[in-house]
């Protein structure tokens, strides 16, 4: 199968044989598709332009996603081949992740083994490190925004909340409640380290099967915020000491104390899990 498309060559949905829906978002759907008369398979994210234009901040998010994704080339990041507008639709031509959302896989299995979790976390860390070299902060890392390719490799997707930020001066409160970093909760300037915090939350959810800072629905977001700002993490007995140490090295209250992404593959727990898979 070809792995590239000539930019600007396709400008209409008529160029595709459109198959089954892969997912549904706030402003449209994602479909499996094949470029006519070829074996090129991809995912089409078809957005309703009128709905986007009439919803506050939605247009900014859609344009930001396109602007960020168009330049990204990394095995752990969903690739956007091209995009075009047709009638009342905005169409993003995306890399097809054959095994779908990480969220669905996690819900099926309830939780992942530590070995599988370590593999996935390493791949997410590698993708994030690449984004950070381009001064891009994802700002919404969670299982719903991760995808699995045909070979089982993790792909970071959904860049609607991402931002290009060479400095540490972001103040927008965005993302998913239980994945927010302390500095975001407190309304402080934030930078790339919020993605490192989210990686720690993700590692916990992979291994335990639930989020570390969740609270009873009746308590509302205030208790979640309190638990985040106190780094109130409780580990079940089945979590190994190595996994605990790894997670807590990411879930540090001070951004500067969080383990750099480049050091993730060198952490003793990661090394131990990788040796088990050989």
NUTOR-524577 format. One line per 5 residues: for each residue x, y, z of N, C-alpha, C. Coordinates in nm, 3 decimals, decimal comma. Layout:
N
X Y Z X Y Z X Y Z ~ ...
***
This chain:
278
0,084 -0,119 0,000 0,000 0,000 0,000 0,088 0,124 0,000 ~ 0,050 0,222 -0,077 0,124 0,347 -0,079 0,112 0,415 0,056 ~ 0,211 0,496 0,093 0,205 0,562 0,223 0,209 0,713 0,211 ~ 0,194 0,764 0,089 0,191 0,908 0,071 0,082 0,945 -0,030 ~ 0,038 1,069 -0,020 -0,054 1,126 -0,117 0,003 1,259 -0,162
-0,012 1,291 -0,287 0,037 1,418 -0,337 -0,051 1,530 -0,283 ~ 0,006 1,624 -0,206 -0,073 1,732 -0,147 -0,149 1,809 -0,254 ~ -0,276 1,838 -0,227 -0,358 1,916 -0,318 -0,418 1,838 -0,432 ~ -0,383 1,710 -0,445 -0,434 1,631 -0,557 -0,582 1,599 -0,542 ~ -0,627 1,579 -0,419 -0,767 1,542 -0,394 -0,841 1,659 -0,332
-0,953 1,696 -0,392 -1,029 1,812 -0,344 -1,178 1,782 -0,332 ~ -1,217 1,655 -0,338 -1,359 1,621 -0,332 -1,378 1,482 -0,271 ~ -1,489 1,463 -0,203 -1,522 1,332 -0,148 -1,551 1,229 -0,256 ~ -1,575 1,279 -0,378 -1,600 1,186 -0,490 -1,475 1,105 -0,526 ~ -1,361 1,147 -0,474 -1,236 1,076 -0,502 -1,220 0,951 -0,416
-1,316 0,926 -0,326 -1,302 0,815 -0,233 -1,415 0,713 -0,245 ~ -1,380 0,591 -0,215 -1,480 0,488 -0,187 -1,494 0,486 -0,035 ~ -1,603 0,540 0,017 -1,619 0,560 0,161 -1,687 0,439 0,224 ~ -1,624 0,389 0,329 -1,674 0,269 0,397 -1,742 0,299 0,528 ~ -1,721 0,212 0,625 -1,794 0,219 0,752 -1,745 0,335 0,839
-1,834 0,385 0,924 -1,792 0,488 1,021 -1,694 0,428 1,122 ~ -1,592 0,504 1,156 -1,494 0,461 1,256 -1,519 0,527 1,391 ~ -1,588 0,638 1,391 -1,614 0,709 1,515 -1,696 0,833 1,489 ~ -1,744 0,891 1,597 -1,826 1,012 1,586 -1,776 1,115 1,685 ~ -1,758 1,236 1,638 -1,713 1,344 1,723 -1,820 1,449 1,740
-1,778 1,560 1,798 -1,873 1,668 1,828 -1,928 1,733 1,702 ~ -1,845 1,744 1,598 -1,887 1,817 1,478 -1,891 1,732 1,352 ~ -1,882 1,602 1,366 -1,886 1,519 1,246 -1,848 1,376 1,275 ~ -1,814 1,303 1,170 -1,782 1,162 1,183 -1,649 1,130 1,114 ~ -1,593 1,016 1,151 -1,471 0,966 1,088 -1,506 0,837 1,016
-1,464 0,828 0,889 -1,498 0,712 0,807 -1,372 0,642 0,756 ~ -1,382 0,512 0,741 -1,280 0,438 0,669 -1,301 0,465 0,521 ~ -1,193 0,486 0,447 -1,208 0,519 0,305 -1,089 0,467 0,225 ~ -1,112 0,455 0,095 -1,007 0,415 0,002 -1,008 0,514 -0,114 ~ -0,889 0,558 -0,154 -0,879 0,645 -0,271 -0,917 0,563 -0,394
-1,009 0,615 -0,473 -1,058 0,542 -0,591 -0,944 0,493 -0,680 ~ -0,959 0,370 -0,728 -0,864 0,309 -0,823 -0,725 0,290 -0,764 ~ -0,716 0,287 -0,630 -0,587 0,260 -0,565 -0,612 0,165 -0,449 ~ -0,503 0,128 -0,380 -0,518 0,049 -0,257 -0,485 0,133 -0,134 ~ -0,491 0,266 -0,150 -0,457 0,357 -0,041 -0,575 0,368 0,055
-0,556 0,319 0,177 -0,658 0,322 0,281 -0,626 0,434 0,380 ~ -0,728 0,507 0,422 -0,709 0,615 0,516 -0,837 0,640 0,594 ~ -0,832 0,732 0,687 -0,950 0,772 0,763 -0,987 0,914 0,723 ~ -1,115 0,936 0,698 -1,163 1,069 0,663 -1,239 1,128 0,780 ~ -1,192 1,240 0,830 -1,263 1,312 0,936 -1,345 1,421 0,870
-1,476 1,401 0,865 -1,566 1,491 0,793 -1,640 1,579 0,893 ~ -1,613 1,710 0,888 -1,667 1,804 0,985 -1,772 1,894 0,920 ~ -1,872 1,930 0,996 -1,978 2,020 0,951 -1,929 2,164 0,969 ~ -1,902 2,232 0,860 -1,844 2,367 0,868 -1,940 2,467 0,933 ~ -2,068 2,457 0,902 -2,165 2,551 0,957 -2,173 2,537 1,110
-2,173 2,413 1,157 -2,180 2,390 1,301 -2,053 2,440 1,370 ~ -1,938 2,419 1,306 -1,812 2,467 1,362 -1,811 2,619 1,370 ~ -1,856 2,683 1,263 -1,854 2,830 1,258 -1,948 2,891 1,362 ~ -2,055 2,819 1,397 -2,155 2,875 1,489 -2,129 2,839 1,635 ~ -2,024 2,762 1,662 -1,993 2,720 1,798 -1,870 2,794 1,849
-1,881 2,861 1,963 -1,766 2,936 2,017 -1,642 2,849 2,030 ~ -1,530 2,900 1,983 -1,397 2,837 1,993 -1,380 2,716 1,904 ~ -1,487 2,663 1,846 -1,475 2,543 1,765 -1,393 2,567 1,638 ~ -1,415 2,682 1,575 -1,340 2,713 1,453 -1,191 2,723 1,485 ~ -1,158 2,788 1,597 -1,018 2,800 1,637 -0,956 2,663 1,658
-1,029 2,572 1,724 -0,978 2,438 1,749 -0,956 2,361 1,620 ~ -1,052 2,371 1,527 -1,041 2,298 1,400 -0,921 2,348 1,320 ~ -0,905 2,479 1,313 -0,793 2,537 1,239 -0,660 2,504 1,306 ~ -0,660 2,504 1,440 -0,538 2,471 1,513 -0,498 2,326 1,486 ~ -0,595 2,237 1,485 -0,566 2,097 1,460 -0,501 2,079 1,323
-0,555 2,146 1,223 -0,500 2,137 1,088 -0,359 2,194 1,083 ~ -0,343 2,312 1,140 -0,214 2,381 1,134 -0,105 2,298 1,202 ~ -0,138 2,237 1,316 -0,041 2,157 1,389 -0,009 2,028 1,315 ~ -0,113 1,957 1,271 -0,093 1,823 1,217 -0,026 1,821 1,080 ~ -0,041 1,926 1,002 0,007 1,922 0,863 0,159 1,905 0,852
0,232 1,939 0,959 0,378 1,932 0,952 0,436 1,814 1,031 ~ 0,351 1,732 1,092 0,401 1,627 1,180 0,430 1,497 1,105 ~ 0,547 1,441 1,133 0,588 1,313 1,072 0,661 1,231 1,177 ~ 0,589 1,142 1,243 0,649 1,058 1,347 0,568 0,930 1,358 ~ 0,632 0,815 1,380 0,559 0,688 1,386 0,458 0,680 1,500
0,473 0,765 1,603 0,379 0,761 1,716 0,283 0,879 1,716 ~ 0,266 0,941 1,600 0,172 1,051 1,584 0,088 1,025 1,460 ~ -0,045 1,036 1,474 -0,134 1,019 1,359 -0,097 1,123 1,252 ~ -0,078 1,076 1,131 -0,039 1,167 1,023 -0,162 1,223 0,951 ~ -0,158 1,351 0,921 -0,259 1,411 0,834 -0,197 1,428 0,696
-0,254 1,358 0,598 -0,200 1,364 0,462 -0,235 1,497 0,395 ~ -0,359 1,542 0,415 -0,403 1,664 0,349 -0,542 1,698 0,403 ~ -0,597 1,808 0,358 -0,733 1,846 0,395 -0,792 1,928 0,281 ~ -0,924 1,937 0,278 -0,990 2,020 0,177 -1,130 2,056 0,228 ~ -1,186 2,161 0,172 -1,323 2,202 0,202 -1,410 2,175 0,079
-1,527 2,122 0,105 -1,621 2,094 -0,004 -1,762 2,123 0,044 ~ -1,829 2,217 -0,023 -1,964 2,257 0,016 -1,966 2,296 0,164 ~ -2,045 2,226 0,244 -2,057 2,260 0,385 -1,973 2,172 0,474 ~ -1,870 2,109 0,415 -1,789 2,015 0,492 -1,640 2,050 0,486 ~ -1,574 2,021 0,596 -1,429 2,030 0,603 -1,379 1,887 0,623
-1,288 1,843 0,536 -1,246 1,702 0,536 -1,097 1,692 0,564 ~ -1,062 1,616 0,669 -0,923 1,589 0,702 -0,891 1,446 0,660 ~ -0,783 1,430 0,584 -0,740 1,299 0,537 -0,630 1,248 0,630 ~ -0,665 1,148 0,712 -0,578 1,104 0,821 -0,529 0,961 0,803 ~ -0,417 0,934 0,865 -0,365 0,798 0,871 -0,467 0,707 0,939
-0,488 0,589 0,884 -0,583 0,493 0,940 -0,514 0,408 1,046 ~ -0,567 0,413 1,168 -0,517 0,329 1,277 -0,605 0,206 1,286 ~ -0,555 0,095 1,234 -0,638 -0,024 1,210 -0,701 -0,083 1,336 ~ -0,635 -0,067 1,451 -0,687 -0,126 1,574 -0,763 -0,026 1,661 ~ -0,790 0,092 1,607 -0,882 0,185 1,670 -0,833 0,255 1,794
-0,931 0,303 1,873 -0,901 0,384 1,992 -0,843 0,299 2,104 ~ -0,744 0,354 2,170 -0,689 0,291 2,290 -0,797 0,277 2,397 ~ -0,885 0,373 2,405 -0,992 0,372 2,505 -1,076 0,244 2,494 ~ -1,108 0,205 2,372 -1,191 0,086 2,351 -1,114 -0,039 2,394 ~ -0,986 -0,047 2,359 -0,904 -0,161 2,398 -0,893 -0,171 2,550
-0,876 -0,056 2,615 -0,863 -0,055 2,760 -0,993 -0,099 2,827 ~ -1,106 -0,053 2,776 -1,234 -0,092 2,835 -1,261 -0,241 2,815 ~ -1,219 -0,296 2,704 -1,237 -0,439 2,680 -1,158 -0,523 2,779 ~ -1,034 -0,481 2,806 -0,945 -0,558 2,892 -0,956 -0,518 3,040 ~ -1,026 -0,409 3,069 -1,039 -0,353 3,204 -0,911 -0,280 3,247
-0,798 -0,346 3,233 -0,669 -0,283 3,257 -0,563 -0,361 3,180 ~ -0,448 -0,297 3,159 -0,340 -0,361 3,086 -0,238 -0,420 3,183 ~ -0,167 -0,522 3,138 -0,055 -0,572 3,217 0,052 -0,464 3,225 ~ 0,140 -0,476 3,323 0,246 -0,376 3,335 0,338 -0,381 3,214 ~ 0,359 -0,497 3,158 0,446 -0,508 3,041 0,385 -0,434 2,922
0,255 -0,457 2,898 0,188 -0,388 2,788 0,182 -0,238 2,814 ~ 0,155 -0,202 2,938 0,148 -0,060 2,974 0,281 0,009 2,947 ~ 0,390 -0,055 2,985 0,523 0,003 2,965 0,550 0,027 2,817 ~ 0,512 -0,069 2,734 0,531 -0,054 2,589 0,455 0,067 2,537 ~ 0,327 0,075 2,573 0,245 0,185 2,526 0,295 0,320 2,577
0,332 0,325 2,704 0,377 0,451 2,763 0,506 0,499 2,696 ~ 0,596 0,407 2,667 0,720 0,444 2,597 0,691 0,507 2,462 ~ 0,594 0,451 2,391 0,561 0,502 2,258 0,493 0,638 2,267 ~ 0,405 0,657 2,365 0,343 0,788 2,384 0,450 0,891 2,422 ~ 0,542 0,852 2,510 0,650 0,943 2,550 0,736 0,983 2,431
0,762 0,888 2,341 0,842 0,917 2,223 0,771 1,016 2,133 ~ 0,640 0,996 2,115 0,562 1,089 2,034 0,556 1,227 2,095 ~ 0,537 1,233 2,228 0,533 1,362 2,295 0,666 1,434 2,289 ~ 0,774 1,359 2,305 0,907 1,420 2,297 0,928 1,484 2,160 ~ 0,880 1,416 2,056 0,889 1,471 1,921 0,809 1,601 1,909
0,685 1,600 1,962 0,602 1,721 1,957 0,670 1,836 2,031 ~ 0,731 1,804 2,144 0,795 1,910 2,224 0,916 1,969 2,154 ~ 0,985 1,890 2,071 1,097 1,947 1,994 1,047 2,049 1,894 ~ 0,919 2,039 1,858 0,857 2,136 1,767 0,779 2,243 1,843 ~ 0,798 2,247 1,975 0,731 2,343 2,062 0,579 2,330 2,058
0,533 2,206 2,040 0,389 2,178 2,041 0,353 2,107 2,171 ~ 0,255 2,161 2,242 0,201 2,096 2,362 0,067 2,034 2,322 ~ 0,048 1,907 2,352 -0,076 1,841 2,311 -0,194 1,886 2,395 ~ -0,181 1,887 2,526 -0,278 1,937 2,623 -0,404 1,853 2,639 ~ -0,410 1,735 2,578 -0,527 1,650 2,602 -0,492 1,502 2,581
-0,381 1,461 2,640 -0,343 1,320 2,635 -0,437 1,239 2,723 ~ -0,498 1,135 2,667 -0,587 1,044 2,738 -0,616 0,928 2,643 ~ -0,670 0,816 2,693 -0,691 0,698 2,606 -0,778 0,727 2,484 ~ -0,876 0,817 2,497 -0,964 0,848 2,384 -0,891 0,914 2,269 ~ -0,776 0,976 2,295 -0,701 1,047 2,192 -0,576 0,972 2,146
-0,570 0,843 2,182 -0,460 0,757 2,138 -0,518 0,646 2,052 ~ -0,443 0,606 1,950 -0,491 0,506 1,856 -0,384 0,400 1,834 ~ -0,428 0,284 1,788 -0,336 0,173 1,765 -0,331 0,138 1,617 ~ -0,210 0,141 1,562 -0,191 0,108 1,421 -0,197 -0,041 1,396 ~ -0,179 -0,078 1,272 -0,190 -0,218 1,230 -0,093 -0,307 1,304
0,026 -0,256 1,335 0,128 -0,333 1,407 0,120 -0,317 1,558 ~ 0,013 -0,254 1,606 -0,006 -0,235 1,749 0,068 -0,116 1,807 ~ 0,123 -0,032 1,720 0,198 0,084 1,766 0,104 0,199 1,802 ~ 0,134 0,268 1,911 0,049 0,379 1,956 0,068 0,501 1,867 ~ -0,044 0,567 1,838 -0,044 0,690 1,759 -0,119 0,799 1,838
-0,054 0,910 1,862 -0,119 1,023 1,927 -0,203 1,098 1,825 ~ -0,329 1,124 1,859 -0,418 1,195 1,767 -0,496 1,304 1,839 ~ -0,593 1,360 1,767 -0,682 1,465 1,818 -0,605 1,582 1,875 ~ -0,570 1,675 1,788 -0,489 1,791 1,826 -0,572 1,918 1,842 ~ -0,702 1,903 1,872 -0,789 2,019 1,883 -0,752 2,114 1,995
-0,690 2,062 2,104 -0,650 2,148 2,216 -0,500 2,180 2,213 ~ -0,430 2,130 2,115 -0,285 2,151 2,110 -0,252 2,297 2,079 ~ -0,129 2,334 2,111 -0,087 2,472 2,088 0,062 2,474 2,060 ~ 0,103 2,565 1,972 0,245 2,590 1,948 0,290 2,693 2,050 ~ 0,381 2,654 2,138 0,419 2,743 2,248 0,566 2,726 2,283
0,652 2,811 2,229 0,795 2,805 2,262 0,825 2,845 2,407 ~ 0,730 2,915 2,473 0,753 2,961 2,610 0,662 2,885 2,706 ~ 0,676 2,915 2,835 0,597 2,848 2,939 0,482 2,936 2,986 ~ 0,427 3,017 2,899 0,330 3,117 2,942 0,186 3,088 2,911 ~ 0,149 2,964 2,879 0,010 2,932 2,850 -0,074 2,940 2,979
-0,199 2,986 2,964 -0,287 2,996 3,080 -0,425 2,936 3,055 ~ -0,450 2,889 2,934 -0,583 2,837 2,902 -0,611 2,708 2,978 ~ -0,727 2,704 3,045 -0,769 2,581 3,111 -0,839 2,494 3,008 ~ -0,777 2,384 2,972 -0,833 2,300 2,866 -0,794 2,155 2,890 ~ -0,857 2,067 2,816 -0,828 1,925 2,831 -0,936 1,855 2,909
-0,901 1,745 2,973 -0,996 1,661 3,045 -0,971 1,671 3,194 ~ -1,078 1,691 3,271 -1,070 1,724 3,413 -0,969 1,640 3,491 ~ -0,982 1,507 3,486 -0,898 1,422 3,570 -0,753 1,413 3,522 ~ -0,724 1,467 3,403 -0,588 1,466 3,349 -0,519 1,602 3,364 ~ -0,589 1,700 3,420 -0,531 1,834 3,433 -0,414 1,833 3,532
-0,312 1,911 3,502 -0,197 1,922 3,592 -0,228 2,023 3,702 ~ -0,154 2,018 3,813 -0,177 2,114 3,921 -0,168 2,260 3,877 ~ -0,070 2,291 3,792 -0,054 2,431 3,750 -0,173 2,479 3,668 ~ -0,235 2,390 3,591 -0,355 2,429 3,516 -0,472 2,450 3,611 ~ -0,488 2,360 3,708 -0,597 2,371 3,804 -0,587 2,503 3,881
-0,465 2,543 3,914 -0,442 2,663 3,993 -0,438 2,791 3,909 ~ -0,452 2,776 3,777 -0,452 2,893 3,690 -0,316 2,956 3,671 ~ -0,210 2,877 3,693 -0,074 2,927 3,677 -0,026 2,909 3,533 ~ 0,074 2,986 3,491 0,131 2,965 3,357 0,181 2,821 3,344 ~ 0,159 2,762 3,228 0,203 2,624 3,210 0,274 2,608 3,076
0,344 2,494 3,065 0,416 2,465 2,942 0,414 2,316 2,912 ~ 0,521 2,267 2,855 0,525 2,129 2,807 0,511 2,025 2,918 ~ 0,545 2,063 3,040 0,541 1,968 3,151 0,400 1,918 3,182 ~ 0,296 1,988 3,132 0,160 1,938 3,155 0,139 1,806 3,082 ~ 0,207 1,787 2,969 0,197 1,659 2,896 0,267 1,548 2,974
0,373 1,582 3,047 0,443 1,482 3,128 0,354 1,437 3,243 ~ 0,287 1,532 3,308 0,191 1,497 3,413 0,083 1,404 3,356 ~ 0,028 1,439 3,241 -0,077 1,357 3,178 -0,027 1,217 3,148 ~ 0,100 1,204 3,113 0,158 1,072 3,088 0,156 0,988 3,215 ~ 0,180 1,052 3,330 0,173 0,981 3,457 0,031 0,935 3,488
-0,066 1,020 3,462 -0,207 0,983 3,481 -0,242 0,866 3,388 ~ -0,194 0,874 3,265 -0,220 0,769 3,167 -0,160 0,636 3,212 ~ -0,037 0,637 3,260 0,028 0,514 3,307 -0,053 0,451 3,419 ~ -0,101 0,533 3,511 -0,183 0,482 3,621 -0,311 0,418 3,566 ~ -0,379 0,487 3,475 -0,504 0,434 3,421 -0,482 0,304 3,344
-0,372 0,295 3,270 -0,342 0,170 3,199 -0,328 0,054 3,297 ~ -0,253 0,075 3,403 -0,218 -0,034 3,495 -0,331 -0,068 3,592 ~ -0,402 0,035 3,638 -0,505 0,016 3,741 -0,645 -0,001 3,681 ~ -0,667 0,063 3,565 -0,798 0,052 3,501 -0,892 0,165 3,535 ~ -0,845 0,263 3,610 -0,924 0,383 3,639 -0,829 0,499 3,660
-0,883 0,619 3,661 -0,800 0,738 3,675 -0,758 0,757 3,821 ~ -0,639 0,812 3,845 -0,590 0,824 3,984 -0,662 0,928 4,069 ~ -0,720 1,030 4,005 -0,778 1,140 4,083 -0,930 1,146 4,073 ~ -0,992 1,037 4,032 -1,137 1,038 4,019 -1,202 1,054 4,155 ~ -1,323 1,109 4,155 -1,399 1,128 4,279 -1,544 1,093 4,253
-1,617 1,071 4,357 -1,759 1,041 4,347 -1,831 1,155 4,273 ~ -1,924 1,120 4,186 -1,993 1,221 4,105 -2,058 1,329 4,191 ~ -2,106 1,292 4,309 -2,173 1,388 4,395 -2,077 1,494 4,449 ~ -1,947 1,463 4,450 -1,848 1,557 4,503 -1,815 1,667 4,404 ~ -1,836 1,640 4,276 -1,810 1,741 4,175 -1,662 1,759 4,147
-1,629 1,852 4,056 -1,489 1,872 4,016 -1,399 1,926 4,126 ~ -1,457 1,989 4,228 -1,375 2,051 4,333 -1,288 1,948 4,404 ~ -1,344 1,829 4,433 -1,267 1,726 4,500 -1,158 1,671 4,409 ~ -1,189 1,658 4,279 -1,088 1,614 4,183 -0,973 1,713 4,182 ~ -1,005 1,842 4,177 -0,901 1,945 4,178 -0,817 1,937 4,306
-0,883 1,914 4,418 -0,811 1,904 4,545 -0,715 1,787 4,545 ~ -0,761 1,672 4,494 -0,676 1,553 4,490 -0,557 1,575 4,397 ~ -0,580 1,643 4,286 -0,471 1,672 4,192 -0,367 1,762 4,260 ~ -0,412 1,868 4,323 -0,320 1,966 4,382 -0,246 1,912 4,504 ~ -0,298 1,803 4,563 -0,228 1,736 4,673 -0,152 1,612 4,625
-0,161 1,587 4,494 -0,104 1,465 4,435 -0,145 1,342 4,519 ~ -0,274 1,334 4,543 -0,331 1,228 4,626 -0,351 1,102 4,542 ~ -0,248 1,021 4,536 -0,250 0,899 4,454 -0,251 0,777 4,545 ~ -0,350 0,691 4,525 -0,360 0,567 4,602 -0,341 0,449 4,507 ~ -0,249 0,360 4,540 -0,220 0,247 4,453 -0,281 0,118 4,508
-0,349 0,039 4,423 -0,393 -0,094 4,465 -0,273 -0,184 4,493 ~ -0,296 -0,290 4,566 -0,185 -0,377 4,610 -0,117 -0,449 4,493 ~ -0,187 -0,465 4,380 -0,128 -0,540 4,269 -0,028 -0,458 4,187 ~ -0,016 -0,329 4,213 0,078 -0,246 4,138 0,218 -0,264 4,196 ~ 0,314 -0,293 4,110 0,450 -0,318 4,156 0,516 -0,191 4,207
0,619 -0,207 4,289 0,694 -0,092 4,339 0,758 -0,013 4,225 ~ 0,804 -0,086 4,124 0,867 -0,019 4,011 0,769 0,069 3,936 ~ 0,647 0,019 3,916 0,545 0,098 3,847 0,506 0,220 3,930 ~ 0,494 0,202 4,061 0,463 0,315 4,149 0,570 0,423 4,137 ~ 0,696 0,382 4,142 0,806 0,478 4,134 0,803 0,552 4,001
0,775 0,479 3,893 0,768 0,540 3,760 0,657 0,644 3,754 ~ 0,538 0,606 3,797 0,423 0,697 3,792 0,448 0,821 3,876 ~ 0,501 0,802 3,996 0,525 0,917 4,084 0,639 1,006 4,036 ~ 0,727 0,952 3,952 0,834 1,036 3,896 0,778 1,133 3,791 ~ 0,658 1,101 3,740 0,590 1,189 3,645 0,490 1,281 3,715
0,425 1,228 3,819 0,324 1,304 3,892 0,388 1,384 4,006 ~ 0,473 1,474 3,968 0,537 1,566 4,062 0,465 1,700 4,056 ~ 0,437 1,758 4,173 0,362 1,883 4,176 0,433 1,996 4,102 ~ 0,565 2,005 4,120 0,641 2,109 4,050 0,679 2,059 3,911 ~ 0,646 2,135 3,808 0,676 2,092 3,671 0,822 2,056 3,648
0,912 2,132 3,712 1,056 2,109 3,691 1,104 1,979 3,755 ~ 1,024 1,921 3,845 1,064 1,796 3,912 1,019 1,671 3,836 ~ 0,938 1,689 3,731 0,888 1,573 3,657 0,997 1,514 3,567 ~ 0,999 1,384 3,559 1,101 1,316 3,480 1,093 1,359 3,333 ~ 1,202 1,401 3,274 1,201 1,437 3,131 1,160 1,318 3,045
1,089 1,346 2,937 1,041 1,239 2,849 1,155 1,154 2,794 ~ 1,268 1,216 2,771 1,382 1,144 2,714 1,435 1,037 2,810 ~ 1,405 1,051 2,940 1,453 0,955 3,039 1,355 0,839 3,063 ~ 1,237 0,848 3,004 1,137 0,743 3,024 1,190 0,605 2,987 ~ 1,253 0,586 2,870 1,300 0,451 2,835 1,409 0,398 2,928
1,474 0,487 3,004 1,583 0,446 3,092 1,538 0,415 3,234 ~ 1,413 0,441 3,264 1,366 0,415 3,400 1,372 0,264 3,429 ~ 1,417 0,224 3,548 1,433 0,082 3,580 1,309 -0,003 3,556 ~ 1,190 0,053 3,583 1,067 -0,025 3,560 1,046 -0,050 3,412 ~ 1,068 0,052 3,330 1,054 0,035 3,185 1,155 -0,067 3,134
1,279 -0,056 3,178 1,385 -0,149 3,137 1,347 -0,291 3,174 ~ 1,295 -0,309 3,296 1,257 -0,443 3,343 1,142 -0,500 3,261 ~ 1,043 -0,417 3,230 0,928 -0,464 3,151 0,970 -0,499 3,009 ~ 1,060 -0,420 2,953 1,109 -0,448 2,817 1,187 -0,580 2,813 ~ 1,262 -0,609 2,916 1,340 -0,734 2,920 1,248 -0,855 2,927
1,131 -0,839 2,986 1,034 -0,950 2,995 0,972 -0,982 2,860 ~ 0,969 -0,884 2,769 0,904 -0,905 2,640 0,995 -0,967 2,538 ~ 1,121 -0,988 2,574 1,217 -1,044 2,479 1,211 -1,195 2,479
***
